[in-house]
Amino acid sequence: MDFLGQRSCLQRRDSHPIKGHRRVFLFAVLLCLFGLAATAGSQEAPKGLSKDQVIKLLKEDPAARVQYLVNKYGIAFFLTPEIEKELTQAGATPELLDLVRKLAPAKPAEVKAPPPPPASPPVLVINAKPGQAEVYVDDERRGQTSAGGTLKVSGLAAGSHLVRLTLAGYQSFEINVELTAGETNTVAAKLLPVEPPPAPKKEEPAAAPPAQVKAPSDPSRPLTPHEPGIYCFEQKGNTQELVQLEQAPAAGRSASSGRGGGIFGAGFGGGGIKWKSMIYGSKARLRLPGGRLVFYFYFAPPDASASGYSETAFRPSTTPNGFILVHLESKKNERQIPAKGSVTATVEAKELIPFDYEKVAPDIYKVQLKNDLGPGEYGFLFGGVLQAMGDVSLFDFGIDGGKK
């Protein structure tokens, strides 16, 4: 019977009151010792109180008495945070918890399993034909194969290694091998003989490189080089077209005498000869649609030779800034350049058609009109100032209907 059972028996036998708690306590202790002594011969004495016994004592006896018994018999369980929480909930005081921490047996250290024995290092076996080849592993010589072509290489670490075999008169053999610890890895190699170099051939004269054939230019693409001149860009559905403007026929001169002088009085005072520049024909041969037209000006490179009107209009100028677009006065059989003056004449501002231009490629400019053009006769005039005895460079076109 354990000491808790003995204590219960004592309480049942002592039903009458006893003076003082000390005598009850001493009887309980004596009975416990007597029970322990009686069972000593048959079984080993308990080594301490269990967790359940301590909790039962806390629920039935004062904390001081439980502390005395714990101090006397000790603790037979390992103390964990969870068990401390259970003891506190059962009524353990801080003093009792400190005593339990002091008397609780230490937790045995975990016994780790011994590490497995290290694996034996890998073994590399070389089988090469023919024999007597030098063997290198990671550029370190490891020996020579036998006449039969075998060699066993040890002392290598597991992992990747570069194996190279050499033999005079044969091509070198190289291979990367992955060696595994505790295993035998075999490399089979066949060395190929070195072929003699071919006899030198007589040098033949190098063939002339084939002539480069230029791809034909697309005349409908604005950035394709064109003959110097002015071209109108027309978009017709999914197709586009560049139409070149022609230089107008030579201009005629119509002179009249002003007041205060005859033909010999030109340039003196307020009189003199007044003249007009006229283009033969009442309409230009080229007819364009109305609207805000787009033109492309193509100029000859500075080192290129020019001919025809390029010499007179496009040779001295390299940008559209040297041209003006004028509205021509259409007569019965002629067109007149709207200019006023005597020896020199200037086009009137009201007859000028404004436009913008930008350089889109070397010697190529795009000209965009600022306003729509209605029916009439028009022309790009080079220079803008007319000389009484000079030539006129005019590139004309006409519009028959309204804008498209």
C-alpha positions in Angstrom: 0.0 0.0 0.0 1.4 3.4 -0.9 1.6 6.3 1.5 -1.6 7.9 0.1 -3.5 4.6 0.8 -2.1 4.5 4.3 -3.1 8.1 4.9 -6.7 7.3 3.8 -6.8 4.3 6.2 -5.7 6.5 9.0 -8.4 9.0 8.3 -11.1 6.3 8.3 -9.9 4.8 11.7 -9.6 8.2 13.4 -13.1 9.3 13.2 -13.1 11.2 16.5 -11.4 14.6 16.7 -7.8 14.9 17.7 -6.2 17.8 19.3 -4.0 19.6 16.8 -3.0 18.8 13.3 0.5 17.9 14.3 -0.5 14.5 15.8 -2.5 13.6 12.7 0.4 14.5 10.5 2.9 12.5 12.7 0.6 9.4 12.6 0.3 9.6 8.9 4.1 9.8 8.5 4.6 6.9 10.8 2.1 4.7 9.0 3.7 5.6 5.7 7.2 4.7 7.0 5.8 1.5 8.5 4.2 0.5 5.1 7.4 1.3 3.3 9.4 -0.8 5.7 7.0 -3.7 5.4 7.3 -3.8 1.6 11.1 -3.1 1.5 11.8 -6.8 1.6 9.6 -7.6 -1.4 10.0 -4.7 -3.7 12.2 -1.6 -4.3 11.2 1.6 -2.4 9.5 4.3 -4.6 11.9 6.8 -6.1 9.5 9.8 -5.8 6.0 11.2 -6.3 4.4 11.0 -9.6 2.6 13.9 -11.3 -0.8 12.5 -10.6 0.0 11.9 -6.9 1.2 15.5 -6.5 -2.0 16.8 -8.2 -4.2 14.6 -6.0 -2.4 15.9 -2.8 -2.9 19.5 -3.9 -6.6 18.9 -4.3 -7.0 17.2 -0.9 -4.3 18.8 1.5 -2.9 22.2 2.2 0.0 23.4 0.1 2.4 23.3 3.1 1.7 19.6 3.7 2.2 18.8 0.0 5.4 20.8 0.0 6.6 18.7 3.0 5.8 15.4 1.3 7.4 16.5 -2.0 10.6 17.5 -0.1 10.6 14.2 1.7 9.9 11.8 -1.1 11.1 13.7 -4.1 9.8 13.9 -7.6 9.7 11.0 -10.1 8.7 12.9 -13.2 10.3 15.3 -15.6 9.1 18.9 -15.3 7.8 20.5 -18.5 6.0 23.8 -19.1 2.8 21.8 -19.6 3.1 19.9 -16.3 3.9 23.3 -14.5 0.6 24.6 -15.9 -1.3 21.6 -14.5 0.3 21.9 -11.1 -0.6 25.6 -11.0 -4.2 24.9 -11.9 -4.3 22.3 -9.1 -3.3 24.9 -6.5 0.5 24.8 -6.4 2.2 27.8 -4.8 5.3 29.5 -6.2 7.3 28.0 -3.4 6.1 24.5 -4.2 6.9 25.0 -7.9 10.4 26.2 -7.0 10.8 23.0 -4.9 9.5 20.8 -7.7 11.9 22.4 -10.2 14.8 21.7 -7.8 13.9 18.1 -7.1 12.7 17.0 -10.5 15.1 14.6 -12.2 17.1 16.0 -15.1 15.9 15.0 -18.6 18.2 12.4 -20.1 20.2 13.6 -23.0 19.0 12.4 -26.4 21.2 9.6 -27.7 21.9 10.3 -31.4 22.5 7.5 -33.7 26.1 7.2 -34.8 26.8 8.6 -38.3 27.0 6.1 -41.0 30.6 5.2 -42.0 31.9 7.2 -44.8 31.6 5.7 -48.3 34.7 4.4 -49.8 36.3 6.7 -52.5 35.4 6.0 -56.1 37.5 4.0 -58.4 38.2 4.9 -62.1 39.1 2.1 -64.5 40.4 3.0 -68.0 40.0 0.6 -70.9 41.7 2.1 -74.0 42.7 0.8 -77.4 45.6 0.7 -78.3 47.5 0.3 -75.0 50.5 2.3 -73.6 48.4 5.5 -73.6 49.2 8.3 -71.1 46.3 9.0 -68.7 45.6 12.5 -67.3 42.8 13.3 -64.8 42.1 17.0 -64.5 45.4 17.7 -66.4 47.4 15.6 -63.8 49.2 12.6 -65.1 47.9 9.4 -63.4 49.8 6.7 -65.2 50.0 4.7 -68.4 47.7 2.0 -69.6 49.1 -1.5 -69.9 49.8 -3.2 -73.2 46.2 -4.5 -73.0 45.0 -0.9 -72.5 43.8 -1.0 -68.9 44.7 1.3 -65.9 43.0 1.5 -62.5 43.1 5.0 -61.0 42.3 5.5 -57.3 42.5 8.4 -54.8 40.0 10.5 -56.7 37.2 12.5 -55.0 33.6 12.0 -56.0 32.3 14.4 -58.6 33.1 15.6 -62.1 36.5 15.0 -63.6 38.1 15.6 -67.0 39.9 12.4 -68.3 42.3 12.8 -71.2 44.3 10.1 -73.0 47.3 10.8 -75.3 49.5 8.5 -77.5 52.0 9.5 -80.1 50.5 9.2 -83.6 47.0 9.2 -82.3 44.4 11.9 -81.7 43.8 12.9 -78.0 40.7 11.5 -76.3 38.8 13.6 -73.8 35.7 12.9 -71.7 34.0 14.3 -68.6 33.1 11.6 -66.1 30.9 11.8 -63.0 32.5 9.6 -60.2 30.2 8.2 -57.5 31.6 7.4 -54.1 31.8 3.6 -53.3 31.4 2.7 -57.0 33.8 1.6 -59.8 33.5 3.9 -62.9 34.8 2.6 -66.2 35.8 4.7 -69.3 36.2 2.9 -72.6 38.2 4.8 -75.2 39.3 4.2 -78.7 42.2 6.4 -80.0 42.1 7.3 -83.7 45.3 7.6 -85.7 46.3 11.0 -86.8 45.8 11.4 -90.6 48.7 12.9 -92.6 48.0 16.4 -93.8 46.9 16.6 -97.5 49.4 17.6 -100.1 49.3 21.3 -100.8 47.3 22.3 -103.9 48.4 24.7 -106.5 46.9 28.1 -105.9 44.4 29.0 -108.5 43.8 32.6 -109.3 40.9 33.9 -107.3 37.7 34.2 -109.3 36.5 37.7 -109.7 33.6 38.5 -107.3 30.2 38.4 -109.1 29.0 41.8 -110.2 26.6 43.3 -107.8 23.2 43.6 -109.3 21.3 46.5 -108.0 17.7 45.9 -107.1 15.5 47.9 -109.4 14.2 51.0 -107.7 10.5 51.4 -107.1 9.4 54.6 -108.9 6.3 54.8 -106.8 8.2 55.0 -103.5 9.0 58.6 -102.5 12.3 57.7 -100.8 13.6 56.0 -103.9 16.1 58.2 -105.8 14.6 59.9 -108.9 15.8 62.2 -111.6 16.1 65.7 -110.2 12.8 67.5 -110.4 9.4 68.1 -108.8 7.0 65.2 -108.4 3.4 65.1 -107.2 2.5 62.3 -104.8 -0.9 60.7 -105.5 -2.5 58.0 -103.4 -5.1 56.0 -105.3 -6.7 53.4 -103.0 -3.9 50.9 -102.1 -1.6 52.1 -104.7 0.6 55.3 -104.8 2.2 57.1 -107.7 4.7 59.9 -108.3 4.0 62.2 -111.3 6.8 64.4 -112.5 6.0 68.1 -113.2 7.4 69.4 -116.5 9.1 72.7 -117.1 6.7 75.1 -118.8 7.4 76.4 -122.3 9.6 79.5 -122.6 7.9 82.7 -121.4 7.2 85.5 -123.8 7.5 89.2 -123.0 4.8 91.8 -123.4 6.1 95.4 -123.0 4.1 98.6 -122.6 5.3 102.2 -122.2 4.3 104.1 -119.0 3.6 107.7 -118.7 6.4 110.3 -118.9 8.8 108.5 -121.2 9.3 106.3 -124.3 11.2 103.2 -124.8 14.4 104.9 -123.9 13.0 106.1 -120.6 12.9 102.8 -118.9 14.1 102.9 -115.3 14.0 106.8 -115.1 11.4 108.6 -113.0 8.0 107.2 -112.6 7.6 106.2 -116.3 9.4 103.7 -118.5 8.6 100.4 -120.1 6.3 97.9 -118.2 6.4 94.3 -119.2 4.8 91.0 -118.4 5.9 87.3 -118.5 3.5 85.0 -120.3 3.5 81.2 -120.7 2.2 79.9 -124.0 -1.0 77.9 -123.8 -4.0 78.6 -121.6 -3.6 75.3 -119.6 -0.8 73.1 -118.3 -0.5 69.7 -119.9 -0.3 68.0 -116.5 -3.7 67.9 -114.7 -3.8 67.0 -111.0 -6.6 66.5 -108.5 -7.5 69.3 -106.1 -7.1 69.4 -102.4 -4.0 69.7 -100.2 -1.4 68.2 -102.5 1.9 66.7 -101.5 5.1 67.1 -103.7 8.6 65.7 -103.5 11.6 67.7 -104.6 14.6 65.7 -105.8 17.9 67.5 -106.1 21.1 66.4 -107.7 24.1 65.7 -105.4 26.7 68.5 -105.4 29.2 66.3 -107.2 26.7 65.1 -109.9 26.4 66.5 -113.3 23.1 68.1 -114.2 21.5 68.8 -117.5 18.4 70.5 -118.9 16.3 72.4 -116.4 18.3 70.9 -113.6 21.1 73.1 -114.6 19.0 76.3 -114.4 16.7 75.5 -111.5 18.0 72.6 -109.5 21.7 73.1 -109.8 22.0 76.4 -107.9 19.4 75.4 -105.3 19.5 72.4 -102.9 16.2 73.0 -101.0 12.6 74.0 -101.9 13.4 77.3 -100.2 14.5 78.6 -103.6 11.0 78.1 -105.1 7.6 79.8 -104.8 4.2 78.4 -105.8 2.2 80.9 -107.7 -1.4 81.1 -109.0 -1.2 81.9 -112.8 -3.6 84.2 -114.5 -5.2 82.2 -117.3 -6.0 84.1 -120.6 -7.4 82.9 -123.9 -4.2 81.4 -125.3 -1.7 82.1 -122.6 -1.0 82.2 -118.9 0.5 85.2 -117.2 2.9 85.2 -114.2 1.4 87.7 -111.8 4.4 90.0 -111.2 4.9 93.8 -111.3 7.9 95.8 -112.1 10.0 97.3 -114.8 13.6 95.9 -115.2 12.8 93.4 -112.5 9.4 92.2 -111.4 8.2 90.5 -108.2 5.3 88.1 -107.8 2.4 89.7 -105.8 2.0 88.3 -102.3 -1.7 87.5 -102.8 -0.8 85.1 -105.6 1.6 83.0 -103.5 0.5 79.6 -102.3 2.0 78.8 -98.8 3.6 75.4 -98.2 5.9 73.6 -95.6 8.7 71.3 -96.4 11.0 68.8 -94.6 14.0 66.8 -95.5 13.2 63.1 -95.6 16.4 61.7 -97.2 19.6 63.1 -98.7 18.7 65.5 -101.5 15.0 64.6 -101.1 12.4 67.0 -99.6 8.7 66.5 -98.9 6.5 69.6 -99.6 3.0 69.8 -98.0 0.6 72.6 -99.0 -0.9 74.5 -96.1 -4.3 74.9 -97.8 -6.4 73.1 -100.4 -6.1 74.0 -104.0 -9.1 74.7 -106.1 -9.5 74.8 -109.9 -6.9 76.9 -111.7 -3.4 77.0 -113.2 -0.4 76.9 -110.9 3.4 76.6 -111.1 6.5 76.3 -109.0 8.7 79.3 -109.9 12.4 79.3 -109.2 13.8 82.5 -107.7 10.6 84.5 -107.3 12.1 87.6 -109.1 11.7 87.9 -112.8 14.3 89.7 -115.0 13.3 91.5 -118.2 15.9 89.7 -120.2 16.3 86.5 -118.1 15.0 83.0 -118.5 12.0 81.7 -116.4 12.1 78.4 -114.7 8.5 77.4 -114.1 7.1 73.9 -113.4 3.4 74.1 -114.1 0.3 72.0 -113.5 -3.4 72.6 -113.5 -6.5 71.5 -111.5 -9.8 71.0 -113.4 -12.3 70.2 -110.6 -12.6 70.7 -106.9 -10.6 68.8 -104.3 -11.1 65.1 -104.1 
